[in-house]
Amino acid sequence: MKRLLLLIMAVFVLSPHLLAGDKKKKSKAENNTETKADDSTEIHWMTLDEVQVAMKKLPKKVFFDVYTDWCGWCKVMDKKTFSNKEVIRYMNKNFYAVKFNAERTDSVMFLGKMYGFEPGQRAHQLAVELLGGRMSYPTSVILEEHFQNPAPIPGYLDVTMMEKILKYLGENIYKSKQFPVYEKEFVATWSGNDANANR
């Protein structure tokens, strides 16, 4: 009985130290993951399923790149804007990013609702909903945490415009300042413009 009591006491005495060690290991692992994300050479594009799971664990704003296969400016944006190291770093840190082909023909489940291809619009129903029916490509759509309040931004965005928009929405500046005022005060700080994108 004494041995059992001593064993139980030893467990209680050592438990905080063991748990602290586990927390340190976990913290190091998380830091390594963040470092890898910061050093990434590309945006971590997620599927709809992945982003819904991630949102439950850690809410973040979501960036949708709504594109089509035939869209020339979509390809330019991939090559010049989405390959810029500053865009990649900021996007991976502050947003969940999803690429969505507006003309895909499969059905998808998003937020408990099934979406499919809409022949009348010649577009996927989810794309129609995200873009508010104004079908233009590329369109960037930013949603607040938990997929609220989609803000579609149509057209090609170069690195400077992408920085301006991501920071305005990503840092919640939009909650206290109108965009025209913010735009007048904005100073681009990301290295590289379209000519200096890293691809």
C-alpha positions in Angstrom: 0.0 0.0 0.0 2.9 2.4 0.9 4.4 1.6 -2.5 1.2 2.4 -4.3 0.8 5.7 -2.4 4.5 6.6 -3.2 3.9 5.8 -6.8 0.7 8.0 -6.9 2.6 10.9 -5.2 5.5 10.6 -7.6 3.1 10.8 -10.6 1.5 14.0 -9.1 4.9 15.5 -8.4 6.3 14.7 -11.8 3.2 15.4 -13.9 3.6 19.2 -14.1 7.3 18.8 -15.2 6.4 16.2 -17.8 3.5 18.3 -19.1 5.7 21.4 -19.2 8.2 19.4 -21.3 5.4 18.3 -23.7 4.2 21.9 -24.0 7.7 23.0 -24.9 8.0 20.3 -27.5 4.6 21.2 -28.9 5.5 24.9 -28.9 8.7 24.2 -30.8 6.8 22.1 -33.3 4.2 24.8 -33.8 7.0 27.4 -34.3 8.7 25.2 -36.9 5.4 24.9 -38.7 4.9 28.7 -38.7 8.5 29.2 -39.9 7.9 26.8 -42.7 4.7 28.6 -43.6 6.6 32.0 -43.6 9.4 30.5 -45.8 7.0 28.9 -48.2 7.5 29.5 -51.9 3.8 29.3 -52.7 0.4 30.1 -51.3 -1.2 27.2 -49.4 -4.3 26.8 -51.5 -6.9 24.7 -49.7 -9.9 22.7 -50.9 -13.4 23.7 -49.7 -13.4 20.7 -47.3 -10.0 21.7 -45.9 -10.9 25.3 -45.3 -14.1 24.3 -43.5 -12.2 22.0 -41.1 -9.5 24.6 -40.5 -12.1 27.3 -39.8 -13.4 25.2 -36.9 -10.0 24.9 -35.4 -8.7 28.4 -35.9 -11.0 31.1 -37.5 -9.3 33.3 -40.1 -10.5 35.4 -43.0 -10.7 33.5 -46.3 -9.4 34.6 -49.7 -11.1 33.0 -52.7 -9.5 33.3 -56.1 -12.4 32.7 -58.5 -11.0 32.0 -62.0 -11.7 30.1 -65.2 -9.3 28.0 -67.3 -9.7 30.3 -70.3 -9.1 33.5 -68.4 -5.8 35.2 -69.5 -5.7 37.7 -66.6 -6.2 34.8 -64.2 -3.0 33.2 -65.5 -1.1 36.5 -65.3 -2.3 36.9 -61.7 -1.0 33.4 -60.9 2.3 34.1 -62.5 3.0 37.6 -61.2 0.9 38.4 -58.1 0.4 35.0 -56.4 4.1 34.1 -56.9 5.4 37.3 -55.1 7.1 36.3 -51.9 5.4 39.1 -49.9 2.0 38.2 -51.1 2.7 34.5 -50.3 4.0 35.3 -46.8 1.1 37.6 -45.9 -1.6 35.4 -47.4 -0.3 32.2 -45.6 -0.1 34.0 -42.3 -3.4 35.9 -42.3 -5.8 34.1 -44.6 -7.0 30.7 -45.7 -6.7 30.7 -49.4 -9.0 28.8 -51.9 -8.8 28.6 -55.6 -12.2 28.1 -57.2 -12.8 27.4 -60.8 -16.1 29.2 -61.6 -16.9 26.7 -64.4 -16.3 23.5 -62.6 -19.2 21.1 -63.1 -19.0 18.9 -60.0 -21.2 19.3 -57.0 -19.7 20.6 -53.7 -20.9 20.8 -50.2 -20.2 24.2 -48.6 -21.5 25.3 -45.2 -24.1 22.6 -45.2 -25.5 23.5 -48.7 -25.0 21.6 -51.9 -23.9 23.6 -54.9 -23.6 22.5 -58.5 -23.1 23.8 -62.0 -25.7 26.3 -63.2 -26.2 26.0 -67.0 -28.1 29.2 -67.3 -25.2 31.2 -65.8 -22.6 28.9 -67.4 -21.0 28.9 -63.9 -20.9 27.0 -60.7 -23.6 28.0 -58.2 -21.1 28.7 -55.5 -19.1 31.1 -57.8 -22.4 32.8 -58.6 -23.2 33.3 -54.9 -19.6 34.4 -54.0 -19.6 37.0 -56.9 -23.2 38.2 -56.2 -24.1 37.2 -59.8 -21.6 39.5 -61.4 -19.5 37.0 -63.3 -16.1 38.5 -64.1 -12.7 36.8 -64.0 -10.5 36.9 -62.1 -12.4 38.0 -59.0 -10.9 37.9 -55.6 -13.4 37.4 -52.8 -12.5 38.0 -49.1 -14.8 36.6 -46.4 -14.6 37.4 -42.7 -14.0 34.7 -40.1 -16.7 31.9 -40.3 -17.3 32.8 -44.0 -19.2 36.0 -43.3 -19.8 39.0 -45.5 -18.2 38.2 -48.9 -16.4 41.1 -50.5 -15.9 40.4 -54.2 -13.1 42.5 -55.9 -13.2 42.0 -59.7 -10.3 42.2 -62.0 -6.5 41.7 -62.1 -4.7 42.7 -58.9 -1.0 43.5 -59.2 1.3 43.2 -56.1 0.7 46.8 -54.9 -3.1 46.6 -55.2 -3.0 43.1 -53.6 -1.0 44.5 -50.6 -3.4 47.4 -50.3 -6.5 45.2 -50.3 -5.1 42.4 -48.1 -4.0 44.8 -45.4 -7.2 46.8 -45.5 -9.3 43.8 -44.9 -6.8 41.5 -43.2 -5.9 44.1 -40.5 -9.6 45.2 -40.0 -8.8 48.7 -41.1 -12.1 48.6 -43.0 -13.9 48.7 -39.6 -12.7 52.2 -38.8 -11.7 53.8 -42.1 -13.4 54.2 -45.5 -11.3 52.8 -48.4 -10.8 56.1 -50.3 -9.3 57.6 -47.1 -7.1 54.5 -46.5 -6.0 54.5 -50.1 -4.8 58.1 -50.0 -2.7 57.3 -46.9 -1.5 53.9 -48.1 2.3 53.4 -48.7 3.3 50.2 -50.4 6.0 48.3 -48.5 6.2 44.9 -50.2 9.4 44.3 -52.1 8.9 43.6 -55.8 6.4 44.7 -58.2 5.1 42.6 -61.1 8.5 42.7 -62.8 10.2 41.4 -59.6 7.8 38.6 -58.7 9.8 35.5 -57.8 8.7 33.4 -60.8 
